Amino acid sequence: MKRLEAGFQEIGLTFHKTRPAGLFFRTMAVDPASVMTEKTVERFEALFAIVSERLQKLIAGGREPFH
C-alpha cells in the first residue's frame, strides 16, 4: 500500500485505499461474474476447504478455536 501511495503522490494524486475496496464490493453486488472469474472462485473454494479442514482438526483434538 505504501508503494501505491508513494507512486500516486509522485504524480500529484492522493490514493484512497478504501475506494478500490468499495468499488469491488459495489461491483460484486451487481455483476459478480465481472470480478470473480472461475479460477478465482476455485481458489476461494480451495482456501475455505483448507480453513474448514484445519478448524475441524482443532475441534477434534479438543482445542477451542480462536482462543
For each residue, the residues with C-beta under 8 A, 3 or more apart:
1: 4 5 17
2: 5 6
3: 6 7
4: 1 7 8 15 17
5: 1 2 8 9 15 17
6: 2 3 9 10
7: 3 4 10 11 15
8: 4 5 11 13 14 15
9: 5 6 12 13 14 15
10: 6 7
11: 7 8
12: 9
13: 8 9
14: 8 9
15: 4 5 7 8 9
16: 19
17: 1 4 5 20 21
18: 21 22
19: 16 22 23
20: 17 23 24
21: 17 18 24 25
22: 18 19 25 26
23: 19 20 26 27
24: 20 21 27 28 35
25: 21 22 28 29
26: 22 23 29 30
27: 23 24 30 31 32 34 35
28: 24 25 31 32 35 36
29: 25 26 32
30: 26 27
31: 27 28 34 35
32: 27 28 29 35 36
33: 36
34: 27 31
35: 24 27 28 31 32 40
36: 28 32 33 40 41
37: 40 41
38: 41 42
39: 42 43
40: 35 36 37 43 44
41: 36 37 38 44 45
42: 38 39 45 46
43: 39 40 46 47
44: 40 41 47 48
45: 41 42 48 49
46: 42 43 49 50
47: 43 44 50 51
48: 44 45 51 52
49: 45 46 52 53
50: 46 47 53 54
51: 47 48 54 55
52: 48 49 55 56
53: 49 50 56 57
54: 50 51 57 58
55: 51 52 58 59 65
56: 52 53 59 60
57: 53 54 60 61
58: 54 55 61 63 64 65
59: 55 56 62 63 64 65
60: 56 57
61: 57 58
62: 59
63: 58 59
64: 58 59 67
65: 55 58 59
66:
67: 64
